[in-house]
Amino acid sequence: MRALIIDDARVMRRIVATTLRDLGFETAEAGDGRQALDLLEAGERCDLACVDWDMPVMAGLPVVPAVRARRGGRGL
């Protein structure tokens, strides 16, 4: 299973990634919502997304409908 961690704080991404890896996930990371969407557009596939709500460039809340719109409502 793959998880995408989206957070502007590098330390928080590392903490979440370590926890998820311990649970058996492979992880990818993005520093904001725009980077996350770019990763997904480039073909990154994820089963789970851990999204920070308050980030520069693109916050977490707008990521959800943007992903849904690009994937025809199918999620990640």
N, C-alpha and C positions, 0 to 999 in steps of 0.2 A: 504494500500500500504506500502511496505517496502523499505527502503533505506539503502545502505551500504556506510559508510563514511570511506574513506581510506586516512589517513594523519598522518605523523609522529609527528605533533604538537598536543598534547592533548588539548590545549586551542582552537585551530582551529576546532578540532573534536567536542568539546562541543558547539561552536558557531554555526556550521553548523547543528548539531543535534537539538539544540533548535529551530532554524529556521524551520527545516523540521518537527519537532513535532508540531509546531504551525500551519503548513499547513496540518496536519493530517497524517503524515507518522509515522510509527514505524521505529526505527533505530537500526542498528548494527554498530560497529566500529572496525577498524583494524589500527594498527600503521604502516604498510607497506604493499606492494603488496603481499609478501609471506604470511603474516597473513591473508590477504583477501582471497587468494586462498585456504588456509587451512580451513577458515570458509565455503567457498562455497563447498569445497570437503566434509565437515562434514554435508552438507545438508542445510545450510543457503540459503534462497531464497530471491531475491531482485528484485524490479521493477526499481530501480534507483541506480546508483553508482556515488558518488562524489569523484573523485580521484585526489589527489595531484600529480603533475608531478615529483617533485624532492624529493625523499625519500631514505634513506639508505636501505640496504638489497635488495629490489626490487622496482624500481621506477614505476611511474604510467604508462608510455608508454608501457612497456612490459606486464603489467597486461591485457591489452585489447586483444592482440592475444592469450595469455595464457588462458583466459576465453573462447574465441571463440573456441580454439582447444579442450578444455575439454568438451564443450557443443555442439560440432558439428555445430558451427557457430550460435547457437541460443541465444547467449548473456548470461545474468545472470540467 
